[in-house]
Amino acid sequence: MTTSFGASSAVIPTDSKIQIQSYNGLRSSYSLALTRNLRVFPTPYSSRSSIVRAVSTPIKPQTETKRSKVEIIKEQSNYIRYPLNEELLTDAPNINESATQLIKFHGSYQQYNRDERGGRSYSFMLRTKNPCGKVSNQLYLTMDDLADQFGIGTLRLTTRQTFQLHGVLKKDLKTVMGSIIRSMGSTLGACGDLNRNVLAPAAPLVRKDYLFAQETAENIAALLTPQSGFYYDMWVDGEKFMTAESPEVVKARNDNSHGTNFPDSPEPIYGTQFLPRKFKIAVTVPTDNSVDILTNDIGVVVVSDENAEPQGFNLYVGGGMGRTHRLESTFPRLGEPLGYVPKEDILYAVKAIVVTQRENGRRDDRKYSRLKYLVHSWGIKKFRSAVEQYYGRKFEPFRELPEWEFKSYLGWHEQGDGNLFCGLHVDSGRIAGKMKKTLREIIEKYNLSMRITPNQNIILCDIRKAWKRPITTTLAQAGLLLPRFVDPLNVTAMACPAFPLCPLAITEAERGIPDILKRIRAVFEKVGLKYNESVVIRVTGCPNGCARPYMAELGLVGDGPNSYQIWLGGTPNQTSLARTFMNKVKVQDLEKVVEPLLYNWKQKRLTKEESFGDFSNRMGFEKLQELVDKWDGLIKGTSRYNLKLFADKETYEAVEDLAKLQNKTAHQFAIEVIRNFVASQQNGKSES
């Protein structure tokens, strides 16, 4: 009898408030092969009863399983072709609902300008796929040209190390797509229900572990790239522009020894249905958390021996950011350890995890279709057991790892091969105006390649030492400054595009964050925090979390017009999940929340090294809410003179207890006592 895994009818929540409806997955009593004309045929029964077989929706299921509208569209699309192929030929500026869902798999979203009134001006956003953020010289120059000729004149760097090109008209889509493909770029799978861009540290360090992490990311990306040819059929008339795949990738993709594949299907891993939702993977090395490793469906960490030789990988599973406002059964989640695999097994292990999600992830309600909900409802033990049957062996114990650090790679660094690389901060990832022109001049003149970081920044690679001075001068003239000249708040801040083009946006993010950061810097100065101190701030226009606000020390998530949820409790190294602190905070009232929080962080942190996120978690949200509610502004003069009133903890706590009786902070109370004493002394002198 064939074994099949579906979600258990018993939900095992980690939080009693969170209840996720159970889902039985796609079940069948026999394996199914898929053909190009979408007919389904049973395959011969296998005597290996313990093998898990890849399944799809049966012709006559024993129990009808509810599926979302998108699942039906995918099944009837002839592998993501129909009706998109017909819609692209019409004279209309837009495409219909089914085609809108399908074009995502090709790397594009249909959008319209939400600032306009009295009609809709449709255009398309194109997103590239750049494993590790790698961008060749030729591809960058092509993207720069396309932005001017067919877009809105700007390029945007994303939080997943890719480009977004906005404003492309439907009639120009084939020209733009073809240009990207012929420049050895791709948008295939940058959106849609399949594996998205695979992250890895962008730094071009010539080190065994970094090179191995980047090679692994590229191999995983190749393994999970669609194979049925729909992308090239649509945009370059079937001609394929692909680099040769490594034999290990081809072998792993074709291997069906543990029932992972659809036999004889043009999509051996994905089938007609592809995945229930988007799927995100990141690869990194120990300590380097430039990729937000715990926010991914799969986090892959290189494990090396004492000689720095890579030996295998630790795997995390079940991370993800998206949620829905006012629906507690949707939530952001951190990945958790799954186990360790030898380096030669990594592609098979990743494939087994993807197939487990393919077979058991929910397809009835897309709000619950990410891998994190499957891991949450099953629990890690059951999930691991299911994956092991597709993997064909047990996972080894997770190897111990050192503490994670956020690495920005801004500024000048040695690559390790005699050349330099230079990391450049780009506010919200938007390349425009003089910056765009100057970057092109440098990249073209010195024939440089580049990389995009997961923090929406740029790294220029392979720079000869003799070029450092002229490049630095040219960059500075365009406002691309060395990190010591960039406000520390800006260095770690991120925002999603939001208005005017994102159809999901509730409020501003990219357009609003410059002013928000300036206002928070003003609060820093007001409460006496130093310029080199910072907090991680991320802003999104909706709860989907594209800029990963749920990992921020101060996250702003759009929940209404000019209104945000405030999330607190993330940490600078991106290992702690933030939580909702306040709802419906109007942007004009932001200081009323931020000022008391930052003032008390400065006054009550245990050490100078205690981050704002750690302080928030230690104090607790109830106490923080009390501080906000009772805040009546700074006492005049305290920020100017920055008096330190307490020499020891015991005195401070005693004064704080007295202050509570008057609904004041210890600092406010002590200042009043001192002022009263000084006044009484002055009065006494004047009378004598």
C-alpha positions, 0 to 999 in steps of 0.5 A: 500500500502506498504511503501518503502524508496529509495534515493531521486532523489534530492541530498542534498549535504552539500558541493556544490563540492560534488555530489553523484548520486542518487540511488533508493534502492531495491524496491518491491510492496510486501514483500518477503520471502527467502528460502535456495534454493534461490527461492523467494516467495511473502508473503500474503498482509498485511492490515497494510499499514503504515508498512515498509516491508523488501524487496529483489530484486524481481523476475520481478522488474518493473524497472531493478536496476543495481547491482554491481558484488559483489551483484550477487555473494552474491545472488548466493552463497547459503548464503555465501557458494558457490563456496567457499566450492568447491574452498577450496577443490582444490589443487591450492594455491589460490581461484577464484574471487567469493570465494575471495569475499565470504571468507571475510564474514568468516573473511579472505582476500586472499593476496600475497606478493607484495615484490616478483617478478616473481610470486605470493605467495598466503596466507590468512589473518585471522581477529578475532571478539572480541567485546569490544576487549575481549580476553580470556586466552585460545584464546590468547594462541591459537592465539600465537601458530597459528601465529608460526605454520601457520602464519608469526610468528607475531600477529597484533592488529587492530584499531577495537580491533581484531587480524590479523593473516597473512600468513596462507596457503589455505591448513591450513585454516580449521585447523586454523579456527577450532582452533580459533572456538574451543578456543571460538573465532570467525572470523565470520563477521570480514570482508565482507558486514555485521556488523564488530567488535563492539567497546567499551572501553577496560578498565576493570573498574568495573563501572556501565557505563563501564560494561553496555557499554561493555554488550551492545556492546556484545549484539549488536554484537550477534544481528547482527551475521549471523544466517544461519550457513555457517561459522560453516558448512565450518570450523567445519562441522556444529558443533556450538561453541556458548555461550548462547545468552541473551533472549533479543537478541533473542527476538529483532532479531526475532521481525518483528512487524515493517517489519524489517525481512525476514520471514522464512529466515535463515538470518532474518536480512540480507537475501541473499544480506546482507548489501551493504557494511561493517558496523561499530558500537561503544559503549562508555560512556560520555567523553571516546573517546578511540573508535573514536565514530564519525567515525562509522556508528552507535555511541552508548553513554550510558546516566546515571542519577545523581546516575550513573545508565544507563538510555538510549543511545544517537545515532550518525549515518553516520560516516565513513573514506573510500574515493577514491583519486581524487574523491571528491564525496567520502569523510570521514565523522563524525557521527551526532546526530540521537536521544536518546532511552531508554536502553530497546530499544537499540537493536530495534533502532540499528536493525532499522538503519541497516535495513534502510541501507540494504534497501536503501544503494546503491548496484550499486556502492560500492564506495558509499555504506556506510551508510554515503552516504545515510545519506548525500544524504537524510539529517538527517531528512529524514533518521531519519523518515525512521528509525523511521518507522522500529523502530516503534516510534519517537526518543527522543531528543539527550541528552547533553554530556560533552566534549570528551577526548582521553583515552589510558589506558596505564600504571597501573590502579585500576580496582575497584574490588581490582585488577589492569590492565596494558595498554601496548603500542605496536608500530603499533600493531605488536606483534613479537620477544621478546615482543611476547615471554614475553607476552605469558610467563606472560599471561600463568604464571598468567592466565591473560585475555587481551583486545585489544584497538582501538589504537592497544595496549594491556591491561592485566586484573585482575592482583593481586597487589602482581604481579605488581612488577615482571610483570613490571620487566619482561615487561621492559626487553622485551621493553614493557615500562611504558608510561612515557618511551614511546615517546609521538608521538608514544603513539597516532600514528597509521598505517595500515599494507600496504605493503607487503601484503595489495593488496590496498596499494599504499605506506608504512605505518606500515614499514614506520612509525617508521622512520617518527616518529623519523624524526618528533621528530627531527623536534620537537627538532630543532624548540624548542618544548618540549619532552612532547608535541605531535601531533596525527599522523596516516599513511595509505598506501591508502585512505581507512583510516583503521588507521583513518588518517582523524581524525589525527592532522597530517595524511599521506595518501598514494597517490603514490610510497613513496608519501603521501597526508598531512591531517591537522586539526584533534584534540587530542580528535578525534572530528574534521575532518581533511582536505587535505592540500597537495598532492604528498609529497614525504616521503624524503621531509616531513621535508619541510612541517612539519618543518615550520608548527611545528615552526609556531605552537610553535611561534604563538599558542595562549596558550601552550594548543592550540593543533596543530590541533586547530592551523591549523584550526585557521590559515587556510590552505591558510596561512599555505600553505604560511608559507610552500612555503616561508620557508627557514629554521630556522635562525641559533641559534634561536632553540638553544637559544629559544629567546622569542622576543615579550612581547605583541600581539600588538608589535608582529603584528606590526613587523609581518606586517613589516616582510611581506614586506620582505617575512619573519616571525616576528621572523626572522625579529626581530632577524635580527633587533636585530643582526644589532643593536648589530653589529652596537654597536660593530662596534661603540665601535671598532672605538672609 
